[in-house]
């Protein structure tokens, strides 16, 4: 099997290492796109991929085994990460935005970036945004507005006709308006137009080209992207390496600053298009997807190497995770014997565990002991409250309404952890999932996502939803909805309380 490069990043051995006793830590949040729990060999030793850099990161910090995205698809999870709030509280009740969609984050909404910026941090985003950009309409253009939105959900997802947009001026609502000092982004997923980079809300190259749809024989996998506008000189294969280079440049620039920094690095990979570089082609036993996973591991390793070379290892909190489960059909499991979602049922978009159970690794050598494992159930809304805990600055009542600090868990002080009564997940089709302890409630039948059957109508007398005891049935094969009506009511009541009060944090 191909042996991927392990970059020799050190820990606290660099002479340039600054004293950190009284300094706030730098924070680097690395978010991969569609990376499965079972794609990282630290989680799945039988994986047909090779992730030595992530495995080493896990050995140097703490690995969470029961971490979940707030949604089984991209946009809602990203909203939850940055705002500490469930995305179903917004107009987006299902699905994702696209490259021309309206902004999802309200102007007055506190984000992790705006919070840290107000507390002395230099903040940057390098990577996939996918939260909407307020592109400027041509003067007098009305056709750019959604014509007949069915509801608020379809109104915010509705694609604005790019012919009615003025790309010569920057969008009026991008990352700079939400707390980031520096921004270098891809508007949405790498299979959604427009295909371009925006640096500090300005196009790096004009959108003067068009690309046809790349539609290989295996459909929306492989080297797939949709037809649409493309910037001059844009190369799909170079997007992930470009983000690594920009992130490293930011880290090096900040190394001479006395201010701590926050780098949000949402890679667009291994989401489609699956485009591993020549070095990594054939490097895995899981096809081009596995090769791409190996490449992503190497790109993460480059960023970690930059932290080491600049002497920032010891007092930098690195969080590595994924926005949802893998896009990995059962046919790929059969073909490659690689379980991207590990032992869990389903895949990206599903209400099942495979849709939202994700790798989550944290390293902070100055504070976190190496080789730790945490089995506590957490989700991705926790970053804002964790930053509040780290800085000692309290959140207001209208900030991070669903965010709970996981700092005690990071530090091995599990008894001090105060989490929510239950965690909520959301499938691509809008199925709610309520998780409390070993119990998991799904409000609907079928996967609610991509796995078949997606939606099932109950027959008279049948269960109208799904209830699983994950301790006894981690594969979610035994629906006990009818056997435990009191548990169905308990979990349903918790969800209703969260919906009615507008928060899960007290």
C-alpha positions as CSV (number, residue, x, y, z in Angstrom):
1,X,0.0,0.0,0.0
2,X,1.1,3.5,-0.8
3,X,2.9,5.2,2.1
4,X,1.7,8.8,2.4
5,X,4.2,11.4,3.6
6,X,4.3,12.2,7.3
7,X,5.5,15.7,7.8
8,X,7.8,16.0,10.8
9,X,6.1,18.8,12.7
10,X,7.4,19.1,16.3
11,X,5.9,20.0,19.6
12,X,7.4,22.7,21.7
13,X,11.0,21.9,20.8
14,X,11.6,25.0,18.7
15,X,13.8,27.7,20.1
16,X,11.5,30.3,18.6
17,X,8.7,29.0,20.7
18,X,7.1,32.0,22.6
19,X,6.2,31.8,26.2
20,X,2.6,30.9,26.6
21,X,1.8,30.9,30.3
22,X,-0.3,34.0,30.2
23,X,-1.1,34.1,26.5
24,X,-4.4,33.2,24.8
25,X,-3.8,30.4,22.4
26,X,-3.9,30.7,18.7
27,X,-6.8,28.7,17.3
28,X,-6.7,26.8,14.0
29,X,-10.0,25.1,13.0
30,X,-9.6,22.7,10.1
31,X,-12.8,21.6,8.6
32,X,-12.8,18.9,5.9
33,X,-15.7,18.4,3.5
34,X,-17.5,15.0,3.4
35,X,-14.7,13.2,5.2
36,X,-16.1,10.1,6.9
37,X,-15.4,8.7,10.4
38,X,-14.0,5.6,8.8
39,X,-11.7,7.5,6.4
40,X,-9.2,8.3,9.2
41,X,-7.1,5.3,10.2
42,X,-6.9,6.5,13.8
43,X,-10.6,5.7,13.9
44,X,-10.7,2.8,11.4
45,X,-7.6,0.7,11.3
46,X,-9.1,-1.3,8.5
47,X,-9.5,1.8,6.3
48,X,-8.2,1.5,2.7
49,X,-6.9,5.0,3.0
50,X,-3.7,6.3,4.6
51,X,-3.8,9.3,7.0
52,X,-0.5,9.4,8.9
53,X,-0.6,13.1,9.6
54,X,-4.1,12.9,11.1
55,X,-3.1,9.8,13.1
56,X,-0.2,11.6,14.5
57,X,-2.3,14.6,15.4
58,X,-4.7,12.3,17.3
59,X,-1.7,10.7,19.1
60,X,-0.6,14.2,20.2
61,X,-4.0,15.3,21.5
62,X,-7.5,14.0,22.2
63,X,-9.7,12.0,19.8
64,X,-13.5,12.3,20.3
65,X,-15.4,9.1,19.3
66,X,-19.0,10.4,19.5
67,X,-18.8,13.8,17.8
68,X,-21.6,14.9,15.3
69,X,-22.2,17.6,12.8
70,X,-25.4,19.5,13.4
71,X,-26.6,18.6,9.9
72,X,-25.8,15.8,7.5
73,X,-24.9,18.3,4.7
74,X,-22.6,21.3,4.2
75,X,-24.2,24.7,4.7
76,X,-26.1,24.0,7.9
77,X,-23.1,22.6,9.7
78,X,-21.0,25.6,8.7
79,X,-23.6,27.9,10.1
80,X,-23.6,26.0,13.4
81,X,-19.8,26.1,13.7
82,X,-19.6,29.8,13.2
83,X,-22.7,31.0,15.1
84,X,-23.1,28.3,17.8
85,X,-26.7,28.0,16.7
86,X,-28.7,25.4,14.9
87,X,-29.3,26.2,11.3
88,X,-32.9,25.1,11.3
89,X,-33.6,28.2,13.3
90,X,-32.9,30.2,10.1
91,X,-34.9,30.2,6.9
92,X,-32.8,27.2,5.7
93,X,-34.9,24.2,6.9
94,X,-33.5,21.6,4.5
95,X,-30.9,21.3,1.7
96,X,-27.9,23.7,1.2
97,X,-27.1,27.0,-0.4
98,X,-25.4,27.4,-3.8
99,X,-22.8,29.8,-5.2
100,X,-25.4,32.5,-5.9
101,X,-27.6,32.1,-2.8
102,X,-28.4,34.9,-0.4
103,X,-26.4,35.2,2.9
104,X,-27.6,32.9,5.7
105,X,-25.9,34.7,8.6
106,X,-27.7,37.8,9.8
107,X,-25.7,41.0,10.0
108,X,-26.1,41.3,13.7
109,X,-25.4,37.7,14.5
110,X,-22.3,37.1,16.6
111,X,-19.9,34.6,15.0
112,X,-16.8,32.9,16.4
113,X,-14.7,35.3,14.2
114,X,-16.5,38.5,15.4
115,X,-16.3,37.3,19.0
116,X,-12.6,36.5,18.9
117,X,-11.8,39.7,16.9
118,X,-13.5,41.8,19.6
119,X,-11.3,40.0,22.1
120,X,-7.9,40.7,20.5
121,X,-7.6,38.1,17.9
122,X,-6.5,38.5,14.3
123,X,-9.1,36.4,12.3
124,X,-8.9,34.7,8.9
125,X,-10.9,32.3,6.8
126,X,-9.2,30.4,4.0
127,X,-11.4,27.9,2.2
128,X,-14.9,27.1,1.3
129,X,-17.5,29.6,2.5
130,X,-20.9,28.1,1.4
131,X,-23.0,30.5,3.5
132,X,-24.2,32.8,0.9
133,X,-22.8,36.0,-0.7
134,X,-24.8,39.1,-1.4
135,X,-23.8,39.5,-5.0
136,X,-24.6,43.0,-6.4
137,X,-27.5,43.1,-8.9
138,X,-27.2,45.0,-12.1
139,X,-28.9,48.4,-11.9
140,X,-32.6,48.1,-12.6
141,X,-32.5,44.3,-12.7
142,X,-35.6,42.6,-11.2
143,X,-35.2,39.2,-12.9
144,X,-32.4,38.4,-10.5
145,X,-34.9,38.0,-7.6
146,X,-36.4,34.5,-7.0
147,X,-39.5,34.4,-9.1
148,X,-41.9,32.2,-7.1
149,X,-40.5,31.1,-3.8
150,X,-42.6,28.4,-2.3
151,X,-41.5,29.2,1.2
152,X,-38.7,30.8,3.1
153,X,-36.5,27.8,2.6
154,X,-36.8,27.8,-1.2
155,X,-36.4,31.6,-1.3
156,X,-33.0,31.6,0.3
157,X,-31.8,28.6,-1.7
158,X,-33.1,29.9,-5.0
159,X,-30.4,30.6,-7.5
160,X,-30.0,34.2,-8.6
161,X,-29.5,34.4,-12.4
162,X,-25.8,35.3,-12.8
163,X,-26.7,37.2,-15.9
164,X,-28.3,39.8,-13.7
165,X,-25.3,40.2,-11.4
166,X,-22.5,42.8,-11.5
167,X,-19.3,40.9,-10.8
168,X,-17.2,44.0,-11.3
169,X,-18.0,45.1,-7.7
170,X,-17.5,43.0,-4.5
171,X,-20.4,41.3,-2.8
172,X,-21.8,43.4,0.0
173,X,-22.1,40.5,2.5
174,X,-19.2,38.2,2.8
175,X,-16.8,36.9,5.5
176,X,-15.4,40.4,6.2
177,X,-18.9,41.5,7.4
178,X,-18.9,38.6,9.9
179,X,-15.7,39.2,11.9
180,X,-12.9,38.1,9.6
181,X,-9.9,40.4,9.1
182,X,-8.7,38.4,6.1
183,X,-10.7,36.2,3.7
184,X,-9.7,34.0,0.8
185,X,-12.7,31.9,-0.2
186,X,-14.5,29.7,-2.7
187,X,-18.1,30.8,-2.7
188,X,-19.7,27.3,-2.3
189,X,-18.7,23.7,-3.0
190,X,-16.2,22.9,-5.7
191,X,-18.9,21.3,-7.8
192,X,-21.1,24.5,-7.8
193,X,-20.6,27.6,-9.9
194,X,-19.2,30.2,-9.8
195,X,-15.8,28.7,-9.9
196,X,-13.5,31.5,-8.5
197,X,-11.6,32.8,-5.6
198,X,-12.5,35.9,-3.6
199,X,-9.8,37.6,-1.6
200,X,-11.2,40.1,0.9
201,X,-14.5,39.9,-0.9
202,X,-12.9,40.8,-4.3
203,X,-12.6,38.4,-7.2
204,X,-9.0,37.3,-7.7
205,X,-9.7,36.9,-11.5
206,X,-12.7,38.0,-13.5
207,X,-15.5,35.6,-14.3
208,X,-15.0,35.6,-18.0
209,X,-15.1,31.9,-18.8
210,X,-17.6,29.0,-18.7
211,X,-17.2,25.4,-18.0
212,X,-19.5,22.6,-19.2
213,X,-20.8,20.0,-16.7
214,X,-18.4,17.3,-16.0
215,X,-20.6,14.2,-15.8
216,X,-18.6,11.0,-15.7
217,X,-20.3,7.6,-16.1
218,X,-20.6,7.2,-12.4
219,X,-22.9,10.3,-12.0
220,X,-22.2,12.8,-9.3
221,X,-19.1,11.2,-8.0
222,X,-15.6,11.2,-9.4
223,X,-14.5,14.3,-11.2
224,X,-17.9,15.8,-11.2
225,X,-18.9,19.5,-11.3
226,X,-21.8,21.5,-12.6
227,X,-21.8,23.8,-15.6
228,X,-21.3,27.5,-15.0
229,X,-19.2,30.6,-14.8
230,X,-15.5,30.2,-14.1
231,X,-12.7,32.7,-13.4
232,X,-9.9,33.1,-15.9
233,X,-7.1,30.6,-15.0
234,X,-9.2,28.7,-12.5
235,X,-8.0,25.1,-12.1
236,X,-10.1,22.6,-10.1
237,X,-7.1,20.4,-9.2
238,X,-5.2,23.4,-7.6
239,X,-8.0,24.6,-5.2
240,X,-7.1,22.5,-2.2
241,X,-3.3,23.1,-2.5
242,X,-4.0,26.8,-3.0
243,X,-5.9,27.0,0.3
244,X,-3.0,25.2,2.1
245,X,-0.6,27.8,0.7
246,X,-2.8,30.7,1.7
247,X,-3.2,29.3,5.2
248,X,0.5,28.8,5.6
249,X,1.1,32.3,4.4
250,X,-1.3,33.7,7.0
251,X,0.4,31.6,9.8
252,X,3.8,32.8,8.8
253,X,2.7,36.4,8.7
254,X,1.2,36.2,12.2
255,X,4.2,34.5,13.7
256,X,5.8,37.9,14.3
257,X,2.7,39.4,15.9
258,X,2.0,39.6,19.6
259,X,-1.7,39.1,18.9
260,X,-3.2,35.6,18.9
261,X,-4.8,34.5,15.7
262,X,-7.8,32.5,14.7
263,X,-7.6,30.6,11.4
264,X,-10.8,28.9,10.1
265,X,-9.6,26.6,7.3
266,X,-12.6,24.8,5.6
267,X,-11.1,22.7,2.9
268,X,-13.4,21.9,0.0
269,X,-12.2,18.3,-0.1
270,X,-12.6,15.3,-0.3
271,X,-16.0,16.5,-1.5
272,X,-16.5,16.1,-5.3
273,X,-14.9,16.6,-7.7
274,X,-12.5,13.9,-6.6
275,X,-9.3,15.2,-8.0
276,X,-6.2,13.8,-6.3
277,X,-2.9,15.2,-7.6
278,X,-0.6,13.0,-9.7
279,X,1.5,12.1,-6.6
280,X,-1.5,10.5,-4.9
281,X,-3.2,8.8,-7.8
282,X,-3.4,5.1,-7.0
283,X,-2.1,5.7,-3.5
284,X,-5.1,4.1,-1.7
285,X,-7.2,1.0,-2.1
286,X,-10.4,3.0,-2.3
287,X,-10.2,4.4,-5.8
288,X,-9.9,8.1,-6.6
289,X,-11.9,9.0,-3.5
290,X,-9.4,7.2,-1.2
291,X,-6.6,8.8,-3.1
292,X,-8.1,12.2,-2.5
293,X,-8.4,11.5,1.2
294,X,-4.7,10.6,1.3
295,X,-4.0,13.9,-0.4
296,X,-6.1,15.9,2.0
297,X,-4.2,14.3,4.9
298,X,-0.9,15.5,3.3
299,X,-2.3,19.0,2.9
300,X,-3.3,19.1,6.6
301,X,0.2,17.9,7.4
302,X,1.6,21.0,5.5
303,X,-0.4,23.3,7.7
304,X,0.7,21.6,10.9
305,X,4.3,21.7,9.6
306,X,3.9,25.5,9.3
307,X,2.8,25.8,12.9
308,X,5.9,23.9,13.9
309,X,8.3,25.9,11.8
310,X,6.9,29.2,13.1
311,X,7.2,28.0,16.7
312,X,3.4,28.1,17.2
313,X,2.9,24.4,18.1
314,X,2.8,24.5,21.8
315,X,0.2,27.3,22.3
316,X,-2.0,26.6,19.3
317,X,-5.4,24.9,19.7
318,X,-5.9,22.8,16.6
319,X,-9.3,21.4,16.0
320,X,-9.8,19.0,13.1
321,X,-13.1,17.7,12.0
322,X,-15.6,17.2,9.1
323,X,-18.8,19.0,8.1
324,X,-20.8,15.7,7.7
325,X,-20.5,12.1,6.8
326,X,-19.0,10.7,3.6
327,X,-20.6,10.6,0.1
328,X,-20.0,6.8,-0.1
329,X,-22.7,4.6,-1.5
330,X,-23.1,0.9,-0.5
331,X,-21.8,0.0,-4.0
332,X,-18.5,1.6,-3.2
333,X,-18.3,-0.4,0.1
334,X,-18.8,-3.6,-2.0
335,X,-16.3,-2.6,-4.6
336,X,-13.5,-1.4,-2.4
337,X,-14.2,-3.0,1.0
338,X,-13.7,0.5,2.4
339,X,-16.2,1.7,5.0
340,X,-15.9,5.5,4.9
341,X,-18.7,5.8,7.5
342,X,-17.0,2.9,9.5
343,X,-19.5,0.6,11.2
344,X,-22.3,3.2,11.0
345,X,-25.4,3.1,8.9
346,X,-25.9,5.5,6.0
347,X,-23.9,8.2,4.4
348,X,-23.9,12.0,3.9
349,X,-27.3,13.7,4.0
350,X,-28.9,10.8,6.1
351,X,-30.4,11.0,9.5
352,X,-28.6,7.7,10.3
353,X,-25.2,7.8,12.1
354,X,-23.2,7.7,8.9
355,X,-24.7,11.0,7.9
356,X,-23.5,13.0,10.9
357,X,-21.0,11.1,13.1
358,X,-17.6,12.5,12.3
359,X,-13.9,12.5,13.2
360,X,-13.1,15.2,15.8
361,X,-9.5,15.6,16.9
362,X,-8.1,18.3,19.2
363,X,-4.5,19.2,20.0
364,X,-3.1,21.9,22.3
365,X,0.2,20.7,23.8
366,X,0.3,23.5,26.4
367,X,-2.9,22.3,27.9
368,X,-4.1,18.9,26.5
369,X,-2.5,15.6,27.4
370,X,-1.5,13.4,24.5
371,X,-3.2,10.2,23.4
372,X,-6.5,11.0,24.9
373,X,-9.9,9.6,24.0
374,X,-13.2,11.1,24.9
375,X,-16.5,9.2,24.4
376,X,-18.8,12.2,25.4
377,X,-21.4,13.1,22.9
378,X,-20.7,16.5,21.3
379,X,-21.6,18.4,18.2
380,X,-20.1,21.3,16.1
381,X,-22.0,24.1,17.7
382,X,-19.6,24.1,20.6
383,X,-16.8,26.3,19.2
384,X,-18.3,29.7,20.2
385,X,-18.9,28.7,23.8
386,X,-15.5,27.0,24.0
387,X,-13.8,30.3,22.8
388,X,-15.8,32.1,25.4
389,X,-14.5,29.7,28.0
390,X,-10.9,30.1,26.8
391,X,-11.0,33.9,26.7
392,X,-13.0,34.3,29.9
393,X,-15.5,36.5,28.1
394,X,-19.1,35.5,28.7
395,X,-21.6,35.2,25.8
396,X,-24.7,37.4,25.8
397,X,-28.1,35.7,26.0
398,X,-28.6,36.2,22.3
399,X,-25.2,34.7,21.3
400,X,-24.5,31.0,20.7
401,X,-27.9,29.9,21.8
402,X,-27.0,26.2,21.1
403,X,-23.3,26.3,22.0
404,X,-21.8,24.4,25.0
405,X,-18.1,24.7,25.8
406,X,-16.1,21.5,25.4
407,X,-13.0,23.0,27.1
408,X,-13.4,20.8,30.2
409,X,-13.5,17.7,28.0
410,X,-10.4,18.8,26.1
411,X,-8.6,19.2,29.5
412,X,-9.7,15.9,30.8
413,X,-12.0,17.5,33.4
414,X,-15.1,15.6,32.2
415,X,-16.9,16.0,35.5
416,X,-17.0,19.8,35.0
417,X,-18.6,19.5,31.5
418,X,-22.1,20.8,31.3
419,X,-23.7,19.8,28.1
420,X,-27.2,20.1,26.7
421,X,-30.0,17.9,27.7
422,X,-30.0,16.5,24.2
423,X,-28.3,17.1,20.8
424,X,-30.1,17.8,17.6
425,X,-29.1,16.7,14.1
426,X,-30.8,17.5,10.8
427,X,-30.9,15.5,7.6
428,X,-30.8,17.0,4.1
429,X,-34.5,16.5,3.7
430,X,-35.3,18.1,7.1
431,X,-35.7,15.1,9.3
432,X,-35.0,16.0,12.9
433,X,-32.8,13.7,15.0
434,X,-32.8,13.9,18.8
435,X,-30.0,12.3,20.7
436,X,-30.0,11.8,24.5
437,X,-27.7,9.3,26.1
438,X,-28.0,6.0,24.3
439,X,-31.3,6.9,22.7
440,X,-31.8,8.4,19.3
441,X,-35.1,9.6,17.8
442,X,-35.6,10.2,14.0
443,X,-38.8,12.1,13.2
444,X,-39.6,10.3,9.9
445,X,-39.1,6.9,8.2
446,X,-36.4,6.2,5.7
447,X,-32.9,7.9,5.6
448,X,-34.2,11.4,5.1
449,X,-31.2,11.9,2.9
450,X,-29.4,10.0,0.1
451,X,-29.6,6.3,1.2
452,X,-32.6,4.4,-0.2
453,X,-35.3,4.5,0.8
454,X,-35.1,8.2,1.4
455,X,-38.7,8.8,2.5
456,X,-41.2,6.2,3.6
457,X,-44.9,6.7,4.3
458,X,-46.1,4.7,7.3
459,X,-49.0,2.3,6.9
460,X,-51.9,2.4,9.4
461,X,-50.7,1.1,12.8
462,X,-47.0,1.3,11.9
463,X,-44.4,3.6,13.6
464,X,-44.4,7.1,12.1
465,X,-40.7,7.6,13.1
466,X,-37.6,5.7,14.3
467,X,-36.2,5.1,17.8
468,X,-32.9,3.3,18.4
469,X,-31.0,2.4,21.5
470,X,-27.4,2.9,20.2
471,X,-25.9,1.0,23.1
472,X,-27.7,-2.2,22.0
473,X,-28.0,-1.4,18.3
474,X,-25.3,0.8,17.0
475,X,-26.2,-0.2,13.4
476,X,-29.7,1.2,13.8
477,X,-31.5,-2.0,12.6
478,X,-34.1,-2.4,15.3
479,X,-36.7,0.4,15.3
480,X,-38.3,0.3,18.8
481,X,-40.6,3.3,18.3
482,X,-43.7,1.4,19.2
483,X,-42.1,-0.4,22.1
484,X,-41.1,2.7,24.0
485,X,-43.7,5.4,23.5
486,X,-42.6,7.2,26.7
487,X,-39.1,7.6,25.3
488,X,-40.5,8.9,22.0
489,X,-42.5,11.5,24.0
490,X,-39.6,12.5,26.1
491,X,-37.3,13.2,23.2
492,X,-40.0,14.8,21.1
493,X,-40.8,17.1,24.1
494,X,-37.1,18.2,24.3
495,X,-37.1,19.1,20.7
496,X,-40.3,21.1,21.0
497,X,-38.8,22.9,24.0
498,X,-35.7,23.9,22.0
499,X,-37.9,25.0,19.2
500,X,-40.3,27.1,21.3
501,X,-37.6,28.7,23.5
502,X,-35.2,29.4,20.6
503,X,-32.3,27.9,22.4
504,X,-30.9,24.8,24.1
505,X,-28.3,26.7,26.2
506,X,-29.7,28.1,29.5
